[in-house]
Amino acid sequence: MNVLVDCRPIRHPLSGVGQYCKNIFSSNVMSETIKYHYLNFDINIDNKFISKFPRRIDNLYSNFSPFYFKKYEILHETYFNKLPFNFKYKIVTIHDIFPITFPQYFTLTNIILSTLNFKRQIAESNLIISVSSYTADELVKKGVNRKKIIVIPNGINVPSEIDFSLDNRLEKLQYYIYVGNIEPRKQVSKLIKSFNDSKLYKTNNLKLCIIGKFGWDSKDLLFYLNNNTDGIIYLGFVPENVKFYYLKNSLGLIFPSLMEGFGIPVIEAMSQNIPVYSTANSALREHVIGRSHIIKDDCSNLKELLLNSNNNNYRIQYNDEAFKYSKKFNWNEIAKETKSLYKI
């Protein structure tokens, strides 16, 4: 059985979708007969990809080589983009449909492309993988047959060696941490305001560390982070092993996002046995109820949560249950379940 998997989301810095592709399709449980289609140079997974051309040449190659792709019986689309050929059997992974359900948080281009490709994927696919029950329910609301959907979650990939020597900007500091993209739906500006209002950086010498790349509509926040250093440390993108060290040594992850298709940073934080402060909307609800401190969607209680966290027993009360829960999200097991779908 020849299976073509579109791994184009694998590019630096890795997004959640990029992590999904990289971790599933580099897993040891995947058969050698499974082929990968790769249109980018940034991350090389053991030379298992069909092609390694510069992006522009490879796009030309994929757009004008229908006979080359005829040998594949199954196509697995891992995100909204399309390969312009017909396949006998098509599996698609849908991580979320937020540009359709919450368009106010996305660019017009993103909304239009996501809507068009969503309709195409629903019409063309034989099977849909949803990474959360929440996303599966949202698909059903949009008219997708529930029998066509299987829920297979994301996993986490904890580095075997967590090396702090590569980056010591937080050495000897006490800090809370945020990990994720910086864009309006993540509510990082409300997080910063709540932290500043708590005055913890003055009364307790605590810091707020922000890790992640800037997305759209975040220029004002970027200016603020570059010009206000009281208690706030912006690190940008950091390597995975450094990110996990920062998580492990923090006072807790603060994650006030308005919507998540899965919520990988929450599970990563739980795996490091640290407190999690998170909203409980969208797919986050599946993870955080009874396992974390709950932030209201408008962040109106976040300052209070931070102040209460001076009490260590209060701060760590959910750690044990959350740590046990994080063990469920193993990429090898997720790869096995995904591989089992590659049949006609």
Phi, psi and omega per residue, in radians:
M1 nan 2.119 3.084
N2 -1.735 2.131 -3.102
V3 -2.086 2.243 3.100
L4 -1.782 2.133 3.141
V5 -2.002 2.210 -3.130
D6 -1.469 1.836 -3.087
C7 -1.822 0.456 -3.124
R8 -1.089 -0.416 3.090
P9 -1.152 -0.158 3.134
I10 -1.354 1.763 3.115
R11 -2.743 2.767 -3.055
H12 -1.536 2.369 -0.135
P13 -1.369 2.610 -3.047
L14 -1.145 2.225 2.988
S15 -1.515 3.135 3.061
G16 -1.060 -0.691 3.122
V17 -1.201 -0.657 3.077
G18 -1.085 -0.723 3.090
Q19 -1.086 -0.712 3.115
Y20 -0.984 -0.895 -3.125
C21 -1.112 -0.864 -3.050
K22 -1.076 -0.786 -3.016
N23 -1.366 -0.627 3.106
I24 -1.246 -0.849 -2.929
F25 -1.563 0.028 2.932
S26 -1.841 0.089 -3.125
S27 -1.186 2.546 3.132
N28 -1.154 -0.334 -3.087
V29 -1.377 -0.220 -3.141
M30 -1.324 2.383 -3.105
S31 -1.196 2.617 3.080
E32 -1.142 -0.337 -3.117
T33 -1.351 -0.203 -3.140
I34 -1.418 2.241 -3.091
K35 -1.806 2.607 3.132
Y36 -2.060 2.465 3.040
H37 -1.826 2.191 -2.992
Y38 -2.294 2.172 -3.058
L39 -1.970 0.271 -3.080
N40 -2.452 2.718 -3.115
F41 -1.590 -0.360 -2.765
D42 -1.040 -0.670 -3.139
I43 -2.249 2.238 -3.078
N44 -1.929 2.070 -3.127
I45 -1.797 1.538 2.979
D46 0.935 0.536 3.056
N47 0.991 0.533 -3.090
K48 -1.574 0.023 -3.026
F49 -1.528 2.702 3.127
I50 -1.081 -0.810 -2.975
S51 -2.457 2.683 3.086
K52 -2.411 1.197 3.115
F53 -1.800 2.730 2.962
P54 -0.945 2.633 -2.972
R55 -0.929 -0.788 -3.050
R56 -1.136 -0.762 3.126
I57 -1.161 -0.723 -3.080
D58 -1.203 -0.582 3.054
N59 -1.096 -0.720 3.083
L60 -1.075 -0.760 -3.128
Y61 -1.052 -0.790 -3.108
S62 -1.293 -0.550 -3.085
N63 -1.312 -0.398 -3.025
F64 -2.163 0.475 -3.133
S65 -2.264 0.996 -3.119
P66 -1.082 -0.592 -3.115
F67 -1.219 -0.534 3.106
Y68 -1.086 -0.678 -3.046
F69 -1.526 -0.037 -3.109
K70 -1.151 -0.359 -3.079
K71 -1.324 -0.165 -3.112
Y72 -1.650 2.185 3.128
E73 -1.433 -0.516 -3.056
I74 -2.224 2.388 2.981
L75 -1.957 2.315 3.007
H76 -1.971 1.908 3.044
E77 -1.524 2.204 -3.056
T78 -1.747 -0.092 3.104
Y79 -2.752 -2.946 -2.946
F80 -1.299 -0.283 -3.043
N81 -1.303 2.947 -2.951
K82 -2.253 2.488 2.859
L83 -1.688 2.332 -2.911
P84 -1.446 0.754 3.118
F85 -2.361 2.778 3.078
N86 -1.595 2.497 3.112
F87 -2.211 2.713 -3.124
K88 -1.084 -0.631 -3.038
Y89 -2.532 2.308 -3.077
K90 -2.233 2.214 3.012
I91 -1.907 2.384 3.066
V92 -2.183 2.466 2.986
T93 -1.768 2.207 3.098
I94 -2.016 2.084 -3.082
H95 -1.530 -0.649 3.056
D96 -2.943 2.929 3.055
I97 -2.247 0.660 -3.062
F98 -1.084 -0.628 3.088
P99 -1.047 -0.363 3.120
I100 -1.606 -0.722 -3.063
T101 -1.532 -0.452 3.110
F102 -2.327 1.121 -3.019
P103 -1.092 -0.377 -3.093
Q104 -1.131 -0.266 -3.113
Y105 -1.779 0.249 -3.073
F106 -2.408 2.805 3.114
T107 -1.278 2.761 3.140
L108 -1.066 -0.701 3.120
T109 -1.067 -0.779 3.129
N110 -1.075 -0.746 -3.121
I111 -1.085 -0.837 -3.082
I112 -1.124 -0.862 -3.107
L113 -1.130 -0.734 -3.135
S114 -1.113 -0.721 -3.139
T115 -1.131 -0.806 -3.134
L116 -1.094 -0.803 -3.099
N117 -1.248 -0.569 3.079
F118 -1.070 -0.848 3.133
K119 -1.053 -0.703 3.123
R120 -1.124 -0.800 -3.093
Q121 -1.121 -0.721 3.133
I122 -1.094 -0.714 -3.111
A123 -1.244 -0.655 -3.004
E124 -1.582 -0.413 -2.967
S125 -1.356 2.553 2.987
N126 -1.597 -0.490 -3.106
L127 -2.582 2.482 3.121
I128 -2.101 2.229 2.993
I129 -1.676 2.163 3.023
S130 -1.881 2.425 -3.080
V131 -1.475 -0.046 3.100
S132 -2.708 2.747 3.059
S133 -1.118 -0.595 3.110
Y134 -1.031 -0.872 -3.133
T135 -1.111 -0.673 3.088
A136 -1.035 -0.765 3.122
D137 -1.114 -0.680 3.112
E138 -1.133 -0.629 3.095
L139 -1.136 -0.736 3.119
V140 -1.084 -0.693 3.105
K141 -1.063 -0.479 3.134
K142 -1.576 0.177 3.017
G143 1.711 0.108 3.140
V144 -1.370 2.379 3.095
N145 -1.132 2.155 -3.095
R146 -1.040 -0.519 -3.128
K147 -1.189 -0.280 -3.129
K148 -1.510 -0.138 -3.005
I149 -1.923 2.359 2.975
I150 -2.159 2.368 -3.134
V151 -1.650 2.059 3.017
I152 -2.263 2.034 -3.021
P153 -1.288 2.969 2.914
N154 -1.287 2.958 3.033
G155 -2.125 -3.048 3.011
I156 -2.232 2.700 -3.085
N157 -2.218 1.580 -3.125
V158 -1.396 2.129 -3.132
P159 -1.018 2.481 3.115
S160 -1.189 -0.509 3.084
E161 -2.178 2.123 3.122
I162 -1.831 1.892 -2.957
D163 -1.911 1.976 3.138
F164 -1.464 -0.280 -3.024
S165 -1.155 -0.332 -3.126
L166 -1.270 -0.376 -3.018
D167 -2.768 1.871 -3.031
N168 -1.959 0.500 -3.075
R169 -1.167 -0.361 -3.132
L170 -1.917 0.207 -3.092
E171 -1.042 2.310 3.096
K172 1.205 0.201 3.103
L173 -1.771 2.664 2.958
Q174 -1.796 2.301 -2.994
Y175 -2.739 2.650 2.855
Y176 -1.622 2.826 -3.025
I177 -2.393 2.513 2.954
Y178 -2.099 2.346 3.089
V179 -2.225 2.215 3.107
G180 2.641 3.004 3.067
N181 -1.112 2.762 3.137
I182 -1.989 1.800 -3.129
E183 -2.725 2.915 -2.976
P184 -0.928 -0.714 -3.062
R185 -1.224 -0.226 3.109
K186 -1.493 -0.270 3.051
Q187 1.033 0.663 3.131
V188 -1.151 -0.581 3.127
S189 -1.112 -0.665 3.090
K190 -1.212 -0.612 3.063
L191 -1.065 -0.816 -3.133
I192 -1.103 -0.753 3.129
K193 -1.074 -0.781 -3.132
S194 -1.103 -0.705 3.125
F195 -1.150 -0.790 3.110
N196 -1.084 -0.726 -3.138
D197 -1.150 -0.477 3.137
S198 -1.232 -0.378 -3.118
K199 1.069 0.325 -3.105
L200 -1.138 -0.468 3.114
Y201 -1.224 -0.373 3.095
K202 -1.636 -0.805 -3.034
T203 -1.392 -0.531 -3.065
N204 -2.166 0.059 -3.117
N205 0.969 0.662 3.110
L206 -1.636 2.648 -3.137
K207 -2.031 2.814 2.959
L208 -2.032 2.051 3.136
C209 -1.742 2.278 3.139
I210 -2.054 2.132 3.141
I211 -2.085 2.235 3.099
G212 2.610 2.852 -3.135
K213 -1.615 2.729 3.130
F214 -1.420 2.342 3.047
G215 -1.776 -2.699 -3.074
W216 -1.320 2.753 3.049
D217 0.943 0.785 -3.124
S218 -2.322 0.353 -3.110
K219 -1.104 -0.717 -3.133
D220 -1.109 -0.679 3.136
L221 -1.206 -0.672 3.088
L222 -1.072 -0.764 3.104
F223 -1.046 -0.770 -3.130
Y224 -1.069 -0.832 -3.087
L225 -1.141 -0.535 3.137
N226 -1.409 -0.212 -3.043
N227 -2.183 0.016 3.114
N228 -2.297 1.950 -3.033
T229 -1.866 -0.031 -3.111
D230 -1.148 1.767 3.036
G231 1.394 -0.193 -3.075
I232 -1.913 2.267 3.083
I233 -2.166 1.996 3.112
Y234 -1.774 2.079 -3.085
L235 -1.793 -0.176 -3.094
G236 1.206 -2.566 3.108
F237 -1.436 2.371 3.063
V238 -2.266 2.699 3.098
P239 -1.044 2.747 -3.061
E240 -1.005 -0.792 -3.083
N241 -1.161 -0.589 3.083
V242 -1.221 -0.725 3.113
K243 -1.010 -0.766 -3.119
F244 -1.196 -0.582 3.072
Y245 -1.128 -0.767 3.130
Y246 -1.091 -0.705 3.080
L247 -1.068 -0.889 -3.046
K248 -1.029 -0.592 -3.058
N249 -1.734 0.167 3.136
S250 -1.561 2.957 3.038
L251 -1.441 -0.161 3.110
G252 2.650 2.685 3.044
L253 -1.505 2.318 3.026
I254 -1.965 2.112 -2.981
F255 -2.372 1.508 -3.022
P256 -1.619 0.559 -3.030
S257 -1.119 2.526 3.094
L258 -1.426 -0.338 -3.117
M259 -2.879 2.408 3.090
E260 -2.500 2.388 3.040
G261 -1.298 -0.448 3.056
F262 -2.494 -1.131 3.132
G263 1.820 0.911 -3.094
I264 -0.970 -0.761 -3.107
P265 -0.999 -0.566 3.130
V266 -1.134 -0.790 -3.136
I267 -1.201 -0.654 3.095
E268 -1.069 -0.742 3.129
A269 -1.131 -0.753 3.104
M270 -1.037 -0.641 -3.124
S271 -1.158 -0.354 3.123
Q272 -1.685 0.156 3.052
N273 1.021 0.719 3.078
I274 -2.015 2.755 3.111
P275 -1.106 2.571 3.079
V276 -2.124 2.297 3.039
Y277 -2.033 1.989 -3.003
S278 -2.533 2.657 2.903
T279 -1.178 2.841 -3.072
A280 -2.156 0.707 3.127
N281 -1.770 3.072 3.027
S282 0.753 -2.420 -3.112
A283 -1.242 -0.318 3.124
L284 -1.048 -0.561 -3.116
R285 -1.007 -0.588 -3.133
E286 -1.129 -0.447 -3.046
H287 -1.755 -0.638 -2.811
V288 -1.708 -0.373 -3.110
I289 -1.089 2.125 -3.121
G290 1.364 0.056 -3.118
R291 -2.263 -0.004 -3.120
S292 -2.729 2.928 2.994
H293 -1.371 2.291 -3.002
I294 -1.675 2.174 3.046
I295 -1.611 2.286 3.032
K296 -1.119 2.637 -3.080
D297 -1.012 -0.564 3.128
D298 -1.540 0.052 3.103
C299 1.133 0.303 -3.073
S300 -1.173 -0.340 3.128
N301 -1.839 0.106 -3.036
L302 -1.194 -0.721 3.083
K303 -0.998 -0.782 3.141
E304 -1.105 -0.727 3.109
L305 -1.043 -0.737 -3.138
L306 -1.141 -0.750 3.141
L307 -1.158 -0.687 3.110
N308 -1.141 -0.421 -3.073
S309 -1.292 -0.042 2.959
N310 -1.081 -0.421 3.077
N311 -1.473 1.985 -3.038
N312 -1.100 -0.713 3.131
N313 -1.079 -0.658 3.075
Y314 -1.138 -0.777 -3.044
R315 -1.094 -0.715 -2.989
I316 -1.720 0.191 -2.974
Q317 -1.080 -0.441 -3.107
Y318 -1.775 -0.024 -2.962
N319 -0.986 -0.837 -3.035
D320 -1.091 -0.813 -3.133
E321 -1.131 -0.708 -3.138
A322 -1.158 -0.717 3.139
F323 -1.078 -0.765 3.101
K324 -1.075 -0.743 -3.118
Y325 -1.077 -0.658 -3.072
S326 -1.111 -0.383 -3.100
K327 -1.192 -0.279 -3.127
K328 -1.216 -0.351 -2.902
F329 -1.803 1.284 -3.057
N330 -1.836 2.156 -3.050
W331 -1.103 -0.605 3.128
N332 -1.111 -0.729 3.101
E333 -1.158 -0.666 3.128
I334 -1.190 -0.655 3.080
A335 -1.120 -0.711 3.103
K336 -1.046 -0.790 -3.121
E337 -1.149 -0.685 3.105
T338 -1.147 -0.784 -3.135
K339 -1.048 -0.590 -3.118
S340 -1.121 -0.292 -3.130
L341 -1.480 -0.201 -3.059
Y342 -1.440 1.283 3.090
K343 -2.667 2.622 -3.136
I344 -1.941 nan nan
